[in-house]
Amino acid sequence: ELLSAAIICLVVGISDGDTLTARCPTQDAAHPHQQVKVRLAGVDAPERRQSYGERSRQHLAELCFQQQATITPKTKDRYGRTVADVECRGQDAGTAQVHAGMAWYYVRYGKGYEALAGVEAEARQDQRGLWSFEAVAPWEWRKTRGRRSAP
């Protein structure tokens, strides 16, 4: 179980534009590392099968894959994932995803992340990433698919 203190982990997998797997140290000598599924706090990226989903995943991978990441856990979601602030290469990964037009500011779960609304507005105005076409928000896309994979 992760504590709420920041922990330095190695990113070993990228599921999509807002979820990664990290290998984190533990206090257990018999099991010195654990794999932790981490969802970026305050953002929602397109699902992989959605338009721009794969591009969003690749963008997060370019920033974080095989990198040391500073993970600051905030909460757990209903799937047991750790919802956290993640910093890779000195950048906040969630902010980087929204700035590049690879994710939305997730208003519904965005308390404390309101600054991302301005970052998203700027990306929309500049038509970066998914704002270069009629993008469907992932929470709307999931509704039409009958999948409940929101945090």
TIVO-279691 format. One record per residue: x, y, z of N, C-alpha, C in turn; residue in three letters. Coordinates in pm, whole numbers. Atoms other than C-alpha are relative to their C-alpha. Last residue first. Layout:
N
{n_xx = X	n_yy = Y	n_zz = Z	ca_xx = X	ca_yy = Y	ca_zz = Z	c_xx = X	c_yy = Y	c_zz = Z	residu = ALA}
...
% end
This chain:
151
{n_xx = -64	n_yy = 24	n_zz = -130	ca_xx = -1253	ca_yy = 657	ca_zz = -1233	c_xx = -102	c_yy = -19	c_zz = 113	residu = PRO}
{n_xx = -44	n_yy = -128	n_zz = -57	ca_xx = -1459	ca_yy = 615	ca_zz = -1549	c_xx = 65	c_yy = -28	c_zz = 135	residu = ALA}
{n_xx = -142	n_yy = 9	n_zz = -39	ca_xx = -1464	ca_yy = 267	ca_zz = -1701	c_xx = 52	c_yy = 137	c_zz = 45	residu = SER}
{n_xx = -17	n_yy = -88	n_zz = -115	ca_xx = -1838	ca_yy = 217	ca_zz = -1709	c_xx = 145	c_yy = -7	c_zz = 44	residu = ARG}
{n_xx = -111	n_yy = 43	n_zz = -87	ca_xx = -1882	ca_yy = 82	ca_zz = -2058	c_xx = 12	c_yy = 99	c_zz = 114	residu = ARG}
{n_xx = 52	n_yy = 77	n_zz = -112	ca_xx = -2220	ca_yy = 121	ca_zz = -2225	c_xx = 108	c_yy = -55	c_zz = 92	residu = GLY}
{n_xx = -46	n_yy = 138	n_zz = 14	ca_xx = -2045	ca_yy = 226	ca_zz = -2546	c_xx = -55	c_yy = -89	c_zz = 111	residu = ARG}
{n_xx = 59	n_yy = 53	n_zz = 123	ca_xx = -2238	ca_yy = 553	ca_zz = -2577	c_xx = 40	c_yy = -145	c_zz = -23	residu = THR}
{n_xx = 146	n_yy = 10	n_zz = -15	ca_xx = -2159	ca_yy = 632	ca_zz = -2214	c_xx = -63	c_yy = -66	c_zz = -121	residu = LYS}
{n_xx = 26	n_yy = 120	n_zz = -80	ca_xx = -1788	ca_yy = 556	ca_zz = -2267	c_xx = -150	c_yy = -23	c_zz = 18	residu = ARG}
{n_xx = -26	n_yy = 115	n_zz = 85	ca_xx = -1771	ca_yy = 815	ca_zz = -2547	c_xx = -33	c_yy = -130	c_zz = 74	residu = TRP}
{n_xx = 115	n_yy = 7	n_zz = 91	ca_xx = -1930	ca_yy = 1081	ca_zz = -2325	c_xx = 12	c_yy = -124	c_zz = -88	residu = GLU}
{n_xx = 114	n_yy = 39	n_zz = -84	ca_xx = -1675	ca_yy = 1014	ca_zz = -2047	c_xx = -129	c_yy = -8	c_zz = -82	residu = TRP}
{n_xx = 1	n_yy = 144	n_zz = -29	ca_xx = -1400	ca_yy = 1012	ca_zz = -2311	c_xx = -118	c_yy = -44	c_zz = 87	residu = PRO}
{n_xx = -56	n_yy = 24	n_zz = -133	ca_xx = -1491	ca_yy = 1360	ca_zz = -2438	c_xx = -11	c_yy = -148	c_zz = 36	residu = ALA}
{n_xx = 105	n_yy = 43	n_zz = -92	ca_xx = -1564	ca_yy = 1350	ca_zz = -2810	c_xx = 66	c_yy = -30	c_zz = 134	residu = VAL}
{n_xx = -32	n_yy = 103	n_zz = -99	ca_xx = -1320	ca_yy = 1552	ca_zz = -3021	c_xx = -121	c_yy = -31	c_zz = 88	residu = ALA}
{n_xx = 113	n_yy = 8	n_zz = -94	ca_xx = -1437	ca_yy = 1738	ca_zz = -3329	c_xx = 24	c_yy = -114	c_zz = 99	residu = GLU}
{n_xx = 121	n_yy = 53	n_zz = 65	ca_xx = -1095	ca_yy = 1796	ca_zz = -3488	c_xx = -111	c_yy = -5	c_zz = 105	residu = PHE}
{n_xx = -10	n_yy = -32	n_zz = 142	ca_xx = -767	ca_yy = 1982	ca_zz = -3416	c_xx = -119	c_yy = -60	c_zz = -77	residu = SER}
{n_xx = 81	n_yy = -120	n_zz = 27	ca_xx = -861	ca_yy = 1984	ca_zz = -3047	c_xx = 8	c_yy = 41	c_zz = -146	residu = TRP}
{n_xx = 138	n_yy = 40	n_zz = 30	ca_xx = -733	ca_yy = 1626	ca_zz = -3026	c_xx = -92	c_yy = 119	c_zz = -22	residu = LEU}
{n_xx = 39	n_yy = 138	n_zz = -25	ca_xx = -376	ca_yy = 1749	ca_zz = -3054	c_xx = -144	c_yy = -28	c_zz = -37	residu = GLY}
{n_xx = -105	n_yy = 101	n_zz = -18	ca_xx = -340	ca_yy = 2126	ca_zz = -3045	c_xx = -63	c_yy = -138	c_zz = 19	residu = ARG}
{n_xx = 36	n_yy = 123	n_zz = 72	ca_xx = -615	ca_yy = 2347	ca_zz = -3185	c_xx = 111	c_yy = -104	c_zz = 3	residu = GLN}
{n_xx = -110	n_yy = 23	n_zz = 96	ca_xx = -442	ca_yy = 2663	ca_zz = -3051	c_xx = -26	c_yy = -125	c_zz = -85	residu = ASP}
{n_xx = -14	n_yy = -122	n_zz = 82	ca_xx = -768	ca_yy = 2771	ca_zz = -2885	c_xx = 106	c_yy = -19	c_zz = -107	residu = GLN}
{n_xx = 115	n_yy = -5	n_zz = 92	ca_xx = -832	ca_yy = 2417	ca_zz = -2762	c_xx = 15	c_yy = 118	c_zz = -96	residu = ARG}
{n_xx = -22	n_yy = 108	n_zz = 97	ca_xx = -480	ca_yy = 2390	ca_zz = -2613	c_xx = -114	c_yy = 0	c_zz = -104	residu = ALA}
{n_xx = -109	n_yy = -44	n_zz = 88	ca_xx = -529	ca_yy = 2730	ca_zz = -2444	c_xx = 27	c_yy = -104	c_zz = -110	residu = GLU}
{n_xx = 56	n_yy = -107	n_zz = 83	ca_xx = -866	ca_yy = 2627	ca_zz = -2298	c_xx = 104	c_yy = 48	c_zz = -102	residu = ALA}
{n_xx = 84	n_yy = 60	n_zz = 104	ca_xx = -710	ca_yy = 2301	ca_zz = -2174	c_xx = -54	c_yy = 106	c_zz = -96	residu = GLU}
{n_xx = -94	n_yy = 71	n_zz = 88	ca_xx = -432	ca_yy = 2484	ca_zz = -1986	c_xx = -78	c_yy = -63	c_zz = -117	residu = VAL}
{n_xx = -66	n_yy = -101	n_zz = 82	ca_xx = -693	ca_yy = 2721	ca_zz = -1843	c_xx = 97	c_yy = -62	c_zz = -99	residu = GLY}
{n_xx = 105	n_yy = -54	n_zz = 88	ca_xx = -907	ca_yy = 2432	ca_zz = -1718	c_xx = 60	c_yy = 104	c_zz = -94	residu = ALA}
{n_xx = -1	n_yy = 73	n_zz = 126	ca_xx = -591	ca_yy = 2264	ca_zz = -1585	c_xx = -107	c_yy = 50	c_zz = -97	residu = LEU}
{n_xx = -94	n_yy = -67	n_zz = 90	ca_xx = -563	ca_yy = 2536	ca_zz = -1319	c_xx = 5	c_yy = -70	c_zz = -136	residu = ALA}
{n_xx = 71	n_yy = -100	n_zz = 81	ca_xx = -875	ca_yy = 2382	ca_zz = -1162	c_xx = 90	c_yy = 74	c_zz = -98	residu = GLU}
{n_xx = -71	n_yy = -3	n_zz = 128	ca_xx = -675	ca_yy = 2080	ca_zz = -1045	c_xx = -61	c_yy = 104	c_zz = -94	residu = TYR}
{n_xx = -142	n_yy = -20	n_zz = -26	ca_xx = -763	ca_yy = 2092	ca_zz = -674	c_xx = 82	c_yy = 11	c_zz = -128	residu = GLY}
{n_xx = -18	n_yy = -91	n_zz = -114	ca_xx = -1104	ca_yy = 1939	ca_zz = -740	c_xx = 150	c_yy = 10	c_zz = 32	residu = LYS}
{n_xx = -110	n_yy = -94	n_zz = 13	ca_xx = -1082	ca_yy = 1778	ca_zz = -1084	c_xx = 20	c_yy = 97	c_zz = 115	residu = GLY}
{n_xx = -96	n_yy = 45	n_zz = -102	ca_xx = -1282	ca_yy = 1460	ca_zz = -1049	c_xx = 117	c_yy = 98	c_zz = 11	residu = TYR}
{n_xx = 71	n_yy = 78	n_zz = -101	ca_xx = -1594	ca_yy = 1584	ca_zz = -1234	c_xx = 91	c_yy = -45	c_zz = 115	residu = ARG}
{n_xx = 72	n_yy = -87	n_zz = -94	ca_xx = -1395	ca_yy = 1854	ca_zz = -1416	c_xx = -63	c_yy = -80	c_zz = 115	residu = VAL}
{n_xx = 115	n_yy = 81	n_zz = -41	ca_xx = -1156	ca_yy = 1608	ca_zz = -1578	c_xx = -75	c_yy = 72	c_zz = 110	residu = TYR}
{n_xx = 11	n_yy = -25	n_zz = -143	ca_xx = -921	ca_yy = 1848	ca_zz = -1761	c_xx = -128	c_yy = -71	c_zz = 42	residu = TYR}
{n_xx = 88	n_yy = -105	n_zz = -52	ca_xx = -912	ca_yy = 1677	ca_zz = -2096	c_xx = 29	c_yy = 25	c_zz = 147	residu = TRP}
{n_xx = 93	n_yy = 37	n_zz = -108	ca_xx = -630	ca_yy = 1478	ca_zz = -2250	c_xx = -83	c_yy = 122	c_zz = 37	residu = ALA}
{n_xx = 8	n_yy = 146	n_zz = -5	ca_xx = -385	ca_yy = 1469	ca_zz = -2545	c_xx = -96	c_yy = -48	c_zz = 108	residu = MET}
{n_xx = 127	n_yy = 37	n_zz = 63	ca_xx = -411	ca_yy = 1836	ca_zz = -2644	c_xx = -17	c_yy = -151	c_zz = -6	residu = GLY}
{n_xx = -25	n_yy = 49	n_zz = 136	ca_xx = -41	ca_yy = 1893	ca_zz = -2574	c_xx = -130	c_yy = -34	c_zz = -74	residu = ALA}
{n_xx = -66	n_yy = -105	n_zz = 77	ca_xx = -119	ca_yy = 2110	ca_zz = -2270	c_xx = 20	c_yy = -41	c_zz = -146	residu = HIS}
{n_xx = 103	n_yy = -99	n_zz = 33	ca_xx = -365	ca_yy = 1850	ca_zz = -2134	c_xx = 58	c_yy = 109	c_zz = -90	residu = VAL}
{n_xx = 98	n_yy = 63	n_zz = 88	ca_xx = -105	ca_yy = 1570	ca_zz = -2152	c_xx = -108	c_yy = 100	c_zz = -43	residu = GLN}
{n_xx = -63	n_yy = 18	n_zz = 132	ca_xx = 174	ca_yy = 1789	ca_zz = -2011	c_xx = -100	c_yy = -60	c_zz = -99	residu = ALA}
{n_xx = -5	n_yy = -132	n_zz = 64	ca_xx = -51	ca_yy = 1898	ca_zz = -1722	c_xx = 57	c_yy = -10	c_zz = -141	residu = THR}
{n_xx = 138	n_yy = -39	n_zz = 30	ca_xx = -123	ca_yy = 1536	ca_zz = -1638	c_xx = -6	c_yy = 133	c_zz = -72	residu = GLY}
{n_xx = 49	n_yy = 76	n_zz = 116	ca_xx = 244	ca_yy = 1436	ca_zz = -1667	c_xx = -143	c_yy = 40	c_zz = -38	residu = ALA}
{n_xx = 120	n_yy = 66	n_zz = -48	ca_xx = 374	ca_yy = 1711	ca_zz = -1436	c_xx = -65	c_yy = -67	c_zz = -121	residu = ASP}
{n_xx = 130	n_yy = -55	n_zz = 40	ca_xx = 714	ca_yy = 1783	ca_zz = -1585	c_xx = -113	c_yy = -76	c_zz = 65	residu = GLN}
{n_xx = 21	n_yy = -133	n_zz = -56	ca_xx = 1065	ca_yy = 1738	ca_zz = -1439	c_xx = -132	c_yy = 65	c_zz = -39	residu = GLY}
{n_xx = -91	n_yy = -96	n_zz = 64	ca_xx = 1147	ca_yy = 1445	ca_zz = -1669	c_xx = -26	c_yy = 144	c_zz = 46	residu = ARG}
{n_xx = -102	n_yy = 68	n_zz = 80	ca_xx = 841	ca_yy = 1261	ca_zz = -1536	c_xx = 85	c_yy = 107	c_zz = -68	residu = CYS}
{n_xx = -97	n_yy = -90	n_zz = 64	ca_xx = 614	ca_yy = 1388	ca_zz = -1256	c_xx = 106	c_yy = -84	c_zz = -70	residu = GLU}
{n_xx = -116	n_yy = 72	n_zz = 52	ca_xx = 301	ca_yy = 1198	ca_zz = -1161	c_xx = 90	c_yy = 101	c_zz = -70	residu = VAL}
{n_xx = -76	n_yy = -95	n_zz = 80	ca_xx = 23	ca_yy = 1336	ca_zz = -941	c_xx = 126	c_yy = -76	c_zz = -41	residu = ASP}
{n_xx = -117	n_yy = -71	n_zz = -50	ca_xx = -177	ca_yy = 1040	ca_zz = -825	c_xx = 46	c_yy = 111	c_zz = -93	residu = ALA}
{n_xx = 15	n_yy = -127	n_zz = 73	ca_xx = -487	ca_yy = 823	ca_zz = -846	c_xx = 106	c_yy = 92	c_zz = 58	residu = VAL}
{n_xx = -46	n_yy = -116	n_zz = -75	ca_xx = -378	ca_yy = 477	ca_zz = -730	c_xx = -17	c_yy = 122	c_zz = -89	residu = THR}
{n_xx = -120	n_yy = -68	n_zz = 50	ca_xx = -586	ca_yy = 215	ca_zz = -907	c_xx = 35	c_yy = 116	c_zz = 93	residu = ARG}
{n_xx = -117	n_yy = 28	n_zz = -81	ca_xx = -822	ca_yy = 1	ca_zz = -703	c_xx = 128	c_yy = 65	c_zz = -48	residu = GLY}
{n_xx = -65	n_yy = 118	n_zz = 56	ca_xx = -1089	ca_yy = -6	ca_zz = -971	c_xx = 126	c_yy = -36	c_zz = 77	residu = TYR}
{n_xx = 82	n_yy = 118	n_zz = -30	ca_xx = -1311	ca_yy = 229	ca_zz = -769	c_xx = 55	c_yy = -128	c_zz = -63	residu = ARG}
{n_xx = 127	n_yy = -6	n_zz = 72	ca_xx = -1036	ca_yy = 490	ca_zz = -766	c_xx = -74	c_yy = -132	c_zz = 25	residu = ASP}
{n_xx = 16	n_yy = 123	n_zz = 81	ca_xx = -773	ca_yy = 520	ca_zz = -495	c_xx = -130	c_yy = 17	c_zz = -76	residu = LYS}
{n_xx = 113	n_yy = 83	n_zz = -41	ca_xx = -665	ca_yy = 859	ca_zz = -356	c_xx = 6	c_yy = -131	c_zz = -79	residu = THR}
{n_xx = 106	n_yy = -86	n_zz = -52	ca_xx = -400	ca_yy = 1132	ca_zz = -381	c_xx = -115	c_yy = -83	c_zz = 55	residu = LYS}
{n_xx = 136	n_yy = 54	n_zz = -4	ca_xx = -74	ca_yy = 943	ca_zz = -442	c_xx = -98	c_yy = 97	c_zz = 65	residu = PRO}
{n_xx = 59	n_yy = -49	n_zz = -125	ca_xx = 235	ca_yy = 1152	ca_zz = -521	c_xx = -146	c_yy = -45	c_zz = 5	residu = THR}
{n_xx = 143	n_yy = 27	n_zz = -9	ca_xx = 441	ca_yy = 969	ca_zz = -783	c_xx = -49	c_yy = 44	c_zz = 138	residu = ILE}
{n_xx = 37	n_yy = -33	n_zz = -137	ca_xx = 783	ca_yy = 1100	ca_zz = -878	c_xx = -151	c_yy = -10	c_zz = 6	residu = THR}
{n_xx = 113	n_yy = -90	n_zz = -18	ca_xx = 872	ca_yy = 917	ca_zz = -1196	c_xx = -20	c_yy = 26	c_zz = 149	residu = ALA}
{n_xx = 27	n_yy = -12	n_zz = -143	ca_xx = 1201	ca_yy = 760	ca_zz = -1303	c_xx = -114	c_yy = 100	c_zz = 11	residu = GLN}
{n_xx = -56	n_yy = -115	n_zz = -72	ca_xx = 1168	ca_yy = 699	ca_zz = -1674	c_xx = -26	c_yy = -16	c_zz = 150	residu = GLN}
{n_xx = -138	n_yy = 33	n_zz = -40	ca_xx = 1121	ca_yy = 375	ca_zz = -1869	c_xx = 70	c_yy = 118	c_zz = 68	residu = GLN}
{n_xx = -38	n_yy = 142	n_zz = 7	ca_xx = 803	ca_yy = 524	ca_zz = -2023	c_xx = 149	c_yy = -19	c_zz = 26	residu = PHE}
{n_xx = -20	n_yy = 76	n_zz = -123	ca_xx = 729	ca_yy = 875	ca_zz = -1890	c_xx = 55	c_yy = -141	c_zz = -11	residu = CYS}
{n_xx = -37	n_yy = -77	n_zz = -119	ca_xx = 731	ca_yy = 1155	ca_zz = -2149	c_xx = 47	c_yy = -90	c_zz = 116	residu = LEU}
{n_xx = -120	n_yy = -79	n_zz = 33	ca_xx = 738	ca_yy = 956	ca_zz = -2472	c_xx = 49	c_yy = 78	c_zz = 122	residu = GLU}
{n_xx = -115	n_yy = 91	n_zz = 3	ca_xx = 494	ca_yy = 706	ca_zz = -2315	c_xx = 130	c_yy = 77	c_zz = -29	residu = ALA}
{n_xx = -35	n_yy = 27	n_zz = -140	ca_xx = 249	ca_yy = 986	ca_zz = -2228	c_xx = 122	c_yy = -91	c_zz = 7	residu = LEU}
{n_xx = -53	n_yy = -125	n_zz = -55	ca_xx = 258	ca_yy = 1100	ca_zz = -2592	c_xx = 40	c_yy = -19	c_zz = 146	residu = HIS}
{n_xx = -139	n_yy = -17	n_zz = 45	ca_xx = 220	ca_yy = 743	ca_zz = -2716	c_xx = 63	c_yy = 125	c_zz = 60	residu = GLN}
{n_xx = -82	n_yy = 98	n_zz = -72	ca_xx = -93	ca_yy = 692	ca_zz = -2505	c_xx = 147	c_yy = 16	c_zz = -35	residu = ARG}
{n_xx = -8	n_yy = -48	n_zz = -138	ca_xx = -244	ca_yy = 1015	ca_zz = -2641	c_xx = 88	c_yy = -93	c_zz = 84	residu = SER}
{n_xx = -94	n_yy = -114	n_zz = 3	ca_xx = -166	ca_yy = 904	ca_zz = -2997	c_xx = 21	c_yy = 57	c_zz = 140	residu = ARG}
{n_xx = -135	n_yy = 56	n_zz = 12	ca_xx = -333	ca_yy = 567	ca_zz = -2928	c_xx = 105	c_yy = 112	c_zz = 0	residu = GLU}
{n_xx = -37	n_yy = 76	n_zz = -121	ca_xx = -649	ca_yy = 732	ca_zz = -2799	c_xx = 142	c_yy = -51	c_zz = -3	residu = GLY}
{n_xx = -110	n_yy = -62	n_zz = -72	ca_xx = -664	ca_yy = 996	ca_zz = -3075	c_xx = 46	c_yy = -76	c_zz = 124	residu = TYR}
{n_xx = -88	n_yy = -84	n_zz = 83	ca_xx = -1001	ca_yy = 869	ca_zz = -3195	c_xx = 104	c_yy = 65	c_zz = 91	residu = SER}
{n_xx = 62	n_yy = -126	n_zz = 40	ca_xx = -1132	ca_yy = 616	ca_zz = -2938	c_xx = 96	c_yy = 75	c_zz = -93	residu = GLN}
{n_xx = 75	n_yy = 27	n_zz = 123	ca_xx = -1013	ca_yy = 256	ca_zz = -2915	c_xx = -70	c_yy = 125	c_zz = -53	residu = ARG}
{n_xx = -89	n_yy = 47	n_zz = 108	ca_xx = -741	ca_yy = 352	ca_zz = -2667	c_xx = -73	c_yy = -22	c_zz = -131	residu = ARG}
{n_xx = -20	n_yy = 145	n_zz = -12	ca_xx = -981	ca_yy = 557	ca_zz = -2452	c_xx = 82	c_yy = -46	c_zz = -120	residu = GLU}
{n_xx = 85	n_yy = 86	n_zz = 84	ca_xx = -927	ca_yy = 931	ca_zz = -2484	c_xx = 29	c_yy = -147	c_zz = 28	residu = PRO}
{n_xx = -51	n_yy = 9	n_zz = 137	ca_xx = -756	ca_yy = 1093	ca_zz = -2186	c_xx = -94	c_yy = -88	c_zz = -81	residu = ALA}
{n_xx = 60	n_yy = 117	n_zz = 63	ca_xx = -914	ca_yy = 1209	ca_zz = -1860	c_xx = 44	c_yy = 2	c_zz = -145	residu = ASP}
{n_xx = 11	n_yy = 3	n_zz = 147	ca_xx = -728	ca_yy = 1447	ca_zz = -1629	c_xx = -72	c_yy = -126	c_zz = -47	residu = VAL}
{n_xx = 52	n_yy = -123	n_zz = 60	ca_xx = -737	ca_yy = 1558	ca_zz = -1265	c_xx = -16	c_yy = 1	c_zz = -151	residu = GLY}
{n_xx = 106	n_yy = -75	n_zz = -66	ca_xx = -512	ca_yy = 1288	ca_zz = -1120	c_xx = -43	c_yy = 121	c_zz = -84	residu = ALA}
{n_xx = -36	n_yy = -139	n_zz = -20	ca_xx = -312	ca_yy = 1063	ca_zz = -1351	c_xx = -119	c_yy = 76	c_zz = 59	residu = LEU}
{n_xx = 80	n_yy = -84	n_zz = 89	ca_xx = -411	ca_yy = 700	ca_zz = -1298	c_xx = 37	c_yy = 144	c_zz = 31	residu = ARG}
{n_xx = 19	n_yy = -140	n_zz = -38	ca_xx = -148	ca_yy = 471	ca_zz = -1150	c_xx = -81	c_yy = 74	c_zz = -105	residu = VAL}
{n_xx = 74	n_yy = -58	n_zz = 112	ca_xx = -131	ca_yy = 91	ca_zz = -1154	c_xx = -37	c_yy = 142	c_zz = 45	residu = LYS}
{n_xx = 113	n_yy = -82	n_zz = -40	ca_xx = 139	ca_yy = -11	ca_zz = -904	c_xx = -63	c_yy = 59	c_zz = -126	residu = VAL}
{n_xx = 54	n_yy = -68	n_zz = 119	ca_xx = 384	ca_yy = -293	ca_zz = -952	c_xx = -125	c_yy = 73	c_zz = 45	residu = GLN}
{n_xx = 135	n_yy = 38	n_zz = 36	ca_xx = 566	ca_yy = -376	ca_zz = -629	c_xx = -41	c_yy = 77	c_zz = -124	residu = GLN}
{n_xx = 72	n_yy = -86	n_zz = 95	ca_xx = 931	ca_yy = -381	ca_zz = -540	c_xx = -142	c_yy = -49	c_zz = -18	residu = HIS}
{n_xx = -47	n_yy = -139	n_zz = -3	ca_xx = 1149	ca_yy = -505	ca_zz = -251	c_xx = -70	c_yy = 95	c_zz = -97	residu = PRO}
{n_xx = 59	n_yy = -51	n_zz = 124	ca_xx = 944	ca_yy = -822	ca_zz = -199	c_xx = 34	c_yy = 147	c_zz = -12	residu = HIS}
{n_xx = 28	n_yy = 117	n_zz = 83	ca_xx = 1131	ca_yy = -1025	ca_zz = 66	c_xx = -57	c_yy = 39	c_zz = -136	residu = ALA}
{n_xx = -126	n_yy = 53	n_zz = 52	ca_xx = 1282	ca_yy = -706	ca_zz = 213	c_xx = -22	c_yy = -120	c_zz = -92	residu = ALA}
{n_xx = -6	n_yy = 144	n_zz = -22	ca_xx = 936	ca_yy = -546	ca_zz = 248	c_xx = 126	c_yy = -59	c_zz = -66	residu = ASP}
{n_xx = -76	n_yy = 15	n_zz = -126	ca_xx = 951	ca_yy = -167	ca_zz = 286	c_xx = 27	c_yy = -148	c_zz = 28	residu = GLN}
{n_xx = 83	n_yy = 26	n_zz = -118	ca_xx = 847	ca_yy = -131	ca_zz = -79	c_xx = 90	c_yy = -5	c_zz = 123	residu = THR}
{n_xx = -63	n_yy = 70	n_zz = -112	ca_xx = 1008	ca_yy = 21	ca_zz = -389	c_xx = -100	c_yy = -20	c_zz = 115	residu = PRO}
{n_xx = -33	n_yy = -84	n_zz = -115	ca_xx = 786	ca_yy = 109	ca_zz = -685	c_xx = 66	c_yy = -81	c_zz = 112	residu = CYS}
{n_xx = -65	n_yy = 95	n_zz = -91	ca_xx = 756	ca_yy = -39	ca_zz = -1031	c_xx = 57	c_yy = 82	c_zz = 114	residu = ARG}
{n_xx = -131	n_yy = -36	n_zz = -52	ca_xx = 510	ca_yy = 182	ca_zz = -1217	c_xx = 50	c_yy = -110	c_zz = 94	residu = ALA}
{n_xx = -40	n_yy = 98	n_zz = -100	ca_xx = 217	ca_yy = 105	ca_zz = -1443	c_xx = 142	c_yy = 36	c_zz = 43	residu = THR}
{n_xx = -129	n_yy = 66	n_zz = 18	ca_xx = 54	ca_yy = 388	ca_zz = -1632	c_xx = 23	c_yy = -101	c_zz = 110	residu = LEU}
{n_xx = -24	n_yy = 111	n_zz = -93	ca_xx = -289	ca_yy = 543	ca_zz = -1685	c_xx = 134	c_yy = -66	c_zz = -33	residu = THR}
{n_xx = 8	n_yy = -47	n_zz = -139	ca_xx = -391	ca_yy = 880	ca_zz = -1835	c_xx = 28	c_yy = -110	c_zz = 103	residu = ASP}
{n_xx = -52	n_yy = -134	n_zz = -22	ca_xx = -308	ca_yy = 855	ca_zz = -2205	c_xx = -12	c_yy = 54	c_zz = 142	residu = GLY}
{n_xx = 63	n_yy = -97	n_zz = 89	ca_xx = -347	ca_yy = 478	ca_zz = -2219	c_xx = 53	c_yy = 139	c_zz = 39	residu = ASP}
{n_xx = 125	n_yy = 62	n_zz = 46	ca_xx = -202	ca_yy = 165	ca_zz = -2063	c_xx = -71	c_yy = 88	c_zz = -101	residu = SER}
{n_xx = 94	n_yy = -110	n_zz = 25	ca_xx = 160	ca_yy = 285	ca_zz = -2032	c_xx = -126	c_yy = -65	c_zz = -58	residu = ILE}
{n_xx = 107	n_yy = 23	n_zz = 98	ca_xx = 401	ca_yy = 36	ca_zz = -1875	c_xx = -90	c_yy = 122	c_zz = -12	residu = GLY}
{n_xx = -26	n_yy = 120	n_zz = 79	ca_xx = 726	ca_yy = 13	ca_zz = -1678	c_xx = -109	c_yy = -30	c_zz = -103	residu = VAL}
{n_xx = 120	n_yy = 25	n_zz = 80	ca_xx = 748	ca_yy = 358	ca_zz = -1517	c_xx = 31	c_yy = -116	c_zz = -95	residu = VAL}
{n_xx = -36	n_yy = 13	n_zz = 140	ca_xx = 1022	ca_yy = 338	ca_zz = -1255	c_xx = -126	c_yy = -34	c_zz = -78	residu = LEU}
{n_xx = 25	n_yy = 131	n_zz = 61	ca_xx = 923	ca_yy = 469	ca_zz = -913	c_xx = 53	c_yy = 1	c_zz = -143	residu = CYS}
{n_xx = -66	n_yy = 6	n_zz = 130	ca_xx = 1019	ca_yy = 753	ca_zz = -680	c_xx = -12	c_yy = -141	c_zz = -54	residu = ILE}
{n_xx = -87	n_yy = 116	n_zz = 11	ca_xx = 766	ca_yy = 798	ca_zz = -400	c_xx = 60	c_yy = -1	c_zz = -141	residu = ILE}
{n_xx = -51	n_yy = 25	n_zz = 135	ca_xx = 584	ca_yy = 1110	ca_zz = -287	c_xx = 97	c_yy = -117	c_zz = 3	residu = ALA}
{n_xx = -124	n_yy = -70	n_zz = 30	ca_xx = 416	ca_yy = 1078	ca_zz = 52	c_xx = 45	c_yy = -35	c_zz = -141	residu = ALA}
{n_xx = 31	n_yy = -120	n_zz = 78	ca_xx = 53	ca_yy = 963	ca_zz = 50	c_xx = 125	c_yy = 84	c_zz = -28	residu = SER}
{n_xx = 32	n_yy = -109	n_zz = -92	ca_xx = 162	ca_yy = 614	ca_zz = 148	c_xx = -29	c_yy = 123	c_zz = -83	residu = LEU}
{n_xx = -78	n_yy = -124	n_zz = 7	ca_xx = 144	ca_yy = 335	ca_zz = -102	c_xx = -45	c_yy = 98	c_zz = 107	residu = LEU}
{n_xx = 85	n_yy = -120	n_zz = 0	ca_xx = 0	ca_yy = 0	ca_zz = 0	c_xx = 88	c_yy = 125	c_zz = 0	residu = GLU}
% end
